[in-house]
C-alpha cells in the first residue's frame, strides 16, 4: 500500500511532537503544569531572541544535558 503525502506529513508531525515532549521529560519537568511549561518556553524564547548571550548560555546548558545522555 502506498502512503500518501498527508500520511507522511502527519507521521513526521507526530514524531516531532514526541521528540519535543521528550525534551520536557529530560529537563525534569514531566509533572509540571502545562501553563507553567508554556510560560517558561515563551519567556525563554523571548529572552533568547533578544539576547545573544542568553541564547548562547541556554544552548550550552542544553548541549551539556545532551552530552550526559549515556549516563
Secondary structure, 3 states (H helix, E strand, C coil): CCCCHHHHHHHHHHHHHHHHHHHHHHCCCCCCCHHHHHHHHHHHHHHHHHCHHHHHHHHHHHHHHHHCCCC
